[in-house]
Amino acid sequence: MPRAVTRRRRAKIVATVGPASASPEMLKALFLAGVDTFRLNFSHGTQKDHAAVHAAIRAIERDLQSPIGILMDLQGPKIRVGTLHDKRITVRSGETIRFVCSGSEGDKSAIPLPHPEIFAALAPGDDLLIDDGRVRVRTASLGSDYVEAEVIVGGTISNNKGVNLPGTILDLSPLTAKDRADLEFGLRLGVDWVGLSFVQKPSDMIEARALIGERAGLMAKIEKPAALERIDDIIQMSDAIMIARGDLGVEIPHEEVPGRQKELVRACRLAVRPVIVATQMLDSMVAAPTPTRAEASDVATAIYDGADAVMLSAESATGQYPREAVEMMDRIIHSTEQHKMYRSIIEATQPDEEQTPPHAVAAAAADLASAIRAAAIVAYTSSGTTAARIARKRPRVRILATTPSVEVSRRLCLLWGTHSAVSEHVQSYEEMVGRATELAKREGFASAGDTLVVVAGMPLGQAGTTNNLRVVSVS
């Protein structure tokens, strides 16, 4: 069997697929340039488009004998103003305007906002942000089907512009009818992750979990301030987290976003959940072959924070330089991880360990492998949990995760420092040791004379055990 593609860095790259990157040739080029997981954005494109991309990625996977993760990102509810009489209106600071649920004339006295759940949830003093916050208004008075508001920041309101309500929890399911249809379609295709938009509270996860079951990992996108208030519970109900800084940054002050990013990354590491830092990371590369210095620093900051993955959005979906953006992100990650300050920062932000045997064994494996300068840590894992517990420590040594499940190997493409490989179930302790050395040599992680740290759970193949550690010499 040929050796799979391996990366020289620990943090992973997620890239969004769009018109600029949907061809099989470009998808392969992006994977070879460094993409570990591809994101299918169901806010755009048709199901037919996404099916073609999915098939092309799986063909690349078979051709290169390397697992590739696929994340489907559901659109979620979109709150927008309706159609205006003259397509747009200009509002000025200090004036009063009115929103109505129905019977609109489409002018300042009756701006259509066809979302009854908003009128049910708003209270005097609540803000509405229109067009990503370019226009800000504050609720003055309201009835069951109207809202009168003072304009705080004036500007232009045009047809179908988005509306954000940062201080309001809406009685609104994160799954629309479109999302439900897309979700079933994606699960039939065989996506590895499902990104859930508009998460406000832990119970929002229950509906999606019931529909997904074990067919894919459930990823909560953190883009609402309300989610931050219950973040620990939301993390526990998720399999991974995406910090959607674009939408989140509309609803909370810009100056709070960096600190929130650090809090979320740390909370995910503590809970053993992969975390993606997303949105506008190399935004200049949508139209330019190089990023700004600030953007390069932004990517590096996420790596210093300990994020499992960083994500490209428009850069790879619609930009003029998708491959260059991936190559640039790959170089920034690698350079950051090699910097003399990286290890001390990562270790200084190490979360406390849970006092359980599985976590203790995983932590001991990471520390032992570093102390003896092992070539790699080989983790036998049925569900991916053993590998995740080791990765939580951000060890100096690479992690080679072996699993009998193709699906698990693909999900592990999101996990920091982990190279996943599919291998058959082992039947005995001796076979486990022999298979680990064979696999490490085959995948280019070790050669004769090297030392490996092997971690597994006994009985073999039983998920969640992580109770056995062994040092092995490679012959």
HURA-V202615 format. One record per helix or strand of 3 or more residues. SS is the DSSP state (H for helix, E for strand). FROM is the first residue (numbers start at 1). LEN is the number of residues. Records with the same first field share a line. If there is no record, write none. Layout:
SS->FROM-LEN + FROM-LEN
This chain:
E->12-6 + 37-5 + 69-5 + 88-4 + 96-5 + 127-4 + 135-8 + 146-8 + 155-4 + 162-3 + 193-4 + 217-6 + 240-5 + 274-5 + 309-4 + 376-5 + 399-5 + 418-5 + 451-6 + 468-6
H->24-10 + 47-18 + 116-6 + 177-13 + 204-9 + 225-5 + 231-6 + 245-7 + 254-18 + 283-4 + 293-13 + 314-4 + 322-17 + 342-7 + 357-15 + 385-7 + 406-9 + 429-14
